[in-house]
Amino acid sequence: MLALRKNIPGPGAELVRVDLQEPLALGEIRVDVRAVGICGSDLHAHAWDPSYGFMAPFLPLTLGHEFSGIVAAVAPDVTEVSVGDSIVCWPTVTCGTCAACSAGRPGGCEGRRIIGLHRDGGFADSVRMPAANALPLPAGLPLDVAALTEPLAVSINAVNVAGVAAGDRVVVLGPGPIGMGIALVAHARGADVLLAGFRDDARLALAHDMGIPAVADLAQVTLAEAVQDYFNVAPDVVIEATGRPPSVAEGLAVLRPGGVLAVVGIHAEPLSLDLNQLVRGKKQLRGAHDSTSQGFAEAIERLAADPGLYARMITHRLPLAQAEDGFALARKGAALKVMLFPGGG
């Protein structure tokens, strides 16, 4: 089968032909991948950014964690799903025994592993995975739209961590897939949303067409000016989804006293931050990463309720054989979501 593999602890990945994985262990299934999205984490892993050195002991492996597909085989003890079921992957594999797992906090699992970062993922025709990480899909949800479940769940978790409520004034920094999802969810929950980017005309225009009330190009106006022009007061919440460290300081500077700044982006460089702004302004700094079972359930529900809306986030569709072209598009910001299709579908 065809697979995009990370073989060495360094930049790049290889599109190679590999044999089907070894036989299923107990609790596992094999999934024929139908659609798989390129995530910012995949870009970081492909480039071998400093914070992705944790992957080195697990190489070689197949990348990709935003995927949907059809169950092709199940181990004898699997009852959660059946052959022929349509599923989407929840990529966080937990140990089930640590203190966090025992307390019902799987996101804090001490031994957590991510499909596509610690073990083989979905940039392949087929993937072997734990049945517990396969979430059944409602009938009629297109599998390409279903592959947006994981990033939308991450966006939902970010909105939850930030504590966004109806009537809040919310600034979202970064119009990538996570930022776009955050803006859509916050808006759907009744918040007044301003989405800001930098030289992101196409993605900002798409966001506005998808119903985001206000967008701003920070190449043309400062963040402070954009906030003043739209809200006329400081926002209640700022959610950073750029992965650009200065955005955190910029967001903190415009936030109202007592407001919440949630950081979602993965940053390749450290940040120097004036903590006096945080302390004297009684502002809250929170980190949001991954998602929860509730976040995934809500994501599937939202996608099924309006698949046409969310399908617009998929701006580029390519066969898996053109994965490197897809990575180049995503890296340049020329796409919102690049979706790859194993088997050339």
C-alpha positions, 0 to 999 in steps of 0.5 A: 500500500502507499504511505507517507512515512517519517523515516528519520529524525530530520526534515522531510517524509517519504511516500513509499510502498509498504506491506500491510501492517502486521496482524491485528492485536486484541482490541484493534481494527483495520481501517481503509482510509477514505480521507485524511487532512493535513494538520499544522502538527503534520507540518511541524513533524515534516519540518522536524521543528524543535518541539517534535523531537519526541517522535524520534524513538517512534520512527519510522512511522506513517504520519496523519491523524485527521482521518475517516474511513471504513472498517475493513477488519476487526479483532475477535474481541472487538464489539464497538464497531463492525466491518463496513462501519464508517468511522472517524479517528480520535487520535489520542491513545491513553493507557487507561491506568494512570492517575489521570485516566483513573480520574476521568481525565484522559487528556492528562494521561501520563502515557498518552500516545497520538496516532500519526505521531507516536504510531502509524497514522492515516496518510496511507491506504490502510491503518491499524488502530485501537477500536476504542479510538474509532468513533462511529459516524451518523448515516449520510455524513460524507467521509471527507467532511467527517475527516474534519472532526478532529480539528473541529473538536480541537476548536471546540475544546479551545472555545470551552477552555476560554469559557466563551459565552453568548454575548462575549466579544471574542478576538480569534488570531489566525484564520487557519483550520483551527482558528476558523473552527474556533470562530465558527463555534464561538459565533454559533454560541452567540459570541460577537467574533472578530477573526484576524490574520496577516496577509490572509485575504482568501481565508479571511474572505472565506470566513466572512462568507461562512458567516463570521461577522468581522475579519481584519488583515493585520497587514493593513491595520494593527490589532488594537485598531481593528479591535477599536474599529469593530468593538469600540471596547476591549474584548472579553476573550482572545484566542491565539491560533497562529503559532506565532509567539508575538501574537500572544503578547499582542492579544494580551495587550488588547484584552480587557481587565479580567479577560481570558487569553487562550493559547492554542497555536503550537509555537516553534520559538519561545516567547518573551512576555511582560507578565505585569500586563497579566498580573496588574490587569488580572487577566487569565492565560490558558492553554488549550490542546487536543480535545475531549470526548464531549468535544468530539461528540459535538464536532460530529453533531455540528458536521452532520447538521451542516455538512455543506458549511464545513465542506467549504473549509476543504479548499484543496483535494489531492490524491495521497500520491500528491502529498508533498504538493499538499504539504507545500500548499498548506505550508505557504498558507495557500490553502485552508484545509488540504484533504488527501484521498488514498487510492486517488479517490 
